[in-house]
Amino acid sequence: MSDLPLVGVLHQPYGAVALREIYMAANGLCQPTVILRQSVAEAYPNLVEIARTLFPVHILPAEGIANAVAGLGLQGVTTFHDAELELAEEVAEALGLPGLAQPGTNSTSDRRLPASASRRCRRQRSTRSRASLKRFAWSACPPSSSRDGPPEAEA
């Protein structure tokens, strides 16, 4: 079992980042677990299959969100899809974590993200490149190792 923080990522296809990008950016920084609405999982069964090759996957029922997430051990929750902001707030509330969306936010504005076991919040911005996604993952889940800052941008 990893000692990295477990972060739930509410996901849908066609969001700001793909599963591979989440995997690459989170590597060694946090342990993502993909959370899908039941309706999304039913509409995109290949997404579920692909996600399970990279991450633990949890499918949320239409009702009973609080019970469904209670035992996951999440230390943070985020999303890269505007359609999941409301659900991310619901999950954060059910877990007693700070909310991540500010009123009126979208994928191009700042969000707060529970970042560690101490439940401190970090600011993050929309990701538009692999380098910015890596910076987000570092800020959301700062490593406890000797790294001094976010990964450098790749050429």
Number of C-alpha atoms within 10 A of each C-alpha: 3 8 8 20 21 22 26 27 24 24 28 24 13 9 15 19 20 14 18 12 15 20 18 14 20 22 15 16 21 25 21 24 23 25 26 23 19 15 12 16 19 13 11 13 11 11 17 19 12 13 21 14 9 15 16 13 19 21 18 20 13 9 9 9 15 15 14 15 19 13 9 14 12 23 24 29 28 29 26 22 19 17 15 19 21 14 16 24 20 16 25 24 14 15 20 12 21 18 22 26 20 13 7 6 13 17 19 12 12 15 20 19 26 24 27 21 13 8 14 15 19 17 14 20 16 17 17 12 13 16 17 19 24 23 23 22 25 23 19 27 26 22 19 10 8 6 10 9 11 16 16 10 12 6 4
